[in-house]
């Protein structure tokens, strides 16, 4: 039934695309002075402008019909109710509970999980404050100045992205660093300028088994033990994990260990104890603001009618381009240098959640799922890949993000930043016609022949869609709203595609093969027999290069 209705709604969208396909976004603006007023939404000071899309009111009606056909409202209610929406791991996905300030219980298996969340957060805030005030110090009695988070994926990208985004809110004299890659250069380069006597390591791993994190944690531990003595380890390490048993084996003191529950997915875990490094850096009050921003979006997502619901529209617009127009990529361009890691964070959130070909019930999906998510801050991107966005053969819908005012930055720079952001979204939409180019070249005094040769290169087709998220400033509350908006957008798309957004089996095979190859790479005498010819050849070549 659902299937049939979804396919019918998609077919209706397809027919509708053919109907409106010859109109440009610029045409829509030209014929409708009220377009912007109608096609934007507000959530506090956040404005979501979706007027520069290839849509009409009828498109939106079709998209909402698609959402209803996929039972989005029911599925959203299940998510919030703690139903085990992560079917393959038999778990709910309740990261929203971590930012629940409603006073309402959140039930998992008949138990309210809120008291447990409050207790862990209280312990975490107390520890964060102790580090910030110097009540907790290193083995030699010196205050901690540097916090090194050791984690990967969701145990790295979230805190690393947020610590950078919120750098003006970080306590003076404290610096947060993030080591994730098993490449030893990551740990070495990060530690090179640091004094271990003033460095606190936070080992962040939901499973406490992840190869990269365990390797980095073991090396960091060895360095601390070598520099400050084995007894110093207890002073210089804290841990965040759902596997408290494994943390204990590592030798981290119980009062320095912060848990969370397995119903928090790794890429949704920034709100949990995985935020410890961030909480130390910006302090409990700002961390609370961050959580409250997320909670505000949860209320909006849970309660706003579909057609006035920002994450719902973000998700549906993505489906419109992915499934009806066939666009395979989506760019996120923050005009904010401090959001430099936001696109990378969203890559995991979106592509690890929805980069799947199997439906919840086990059948193959019959439509395209997660596009490639990518991006870099503007204005830098303008001088790199924007050429392709404007004149390439592929159309890439863009999300622009920009604050109205800067924090701790020059106002005149910020005006230029905003002007560039607005200019790019308009340039993508409007383009520049051959006629406009001809007029421009004639005004520059080019001969007719020279103008004719150059003109085709200067034409911009335009009609390239983008959304704009504009807000007052990038503070902790705003960042919480942004992250939660994208989380729910991803969920909306997973509902349309009928996939489980909360597991990640696709990362397993590579992990298993790496574990199988590790001893062969480590031992130059080990036989490569039985390996794929390419893998064996490359191992032999490396042995030759290293003189083995
Ligand atoms: O790469 C897969 C993954 O399981 C991610 O989902 C997760 O965020 C990351 O590894 C790190 O896992 P852990 O926190 O258990 O170390």
Boltz pocket constraint, residues with backbone or C-beta under 6 A from the ligand:
constraints:
  - pocket:
      binder: B
      contacts: [[A, 152], [A, 153], [A, 154], [A, 155], [A, 204], [A, 205], [A, 206], [A, 207], [A, 208], [A, 209], [A, 210], [A, 213], [A, 266], [A, 267], [A, 352], [A, 504], [A, 507]]
      max_distance: 6.0
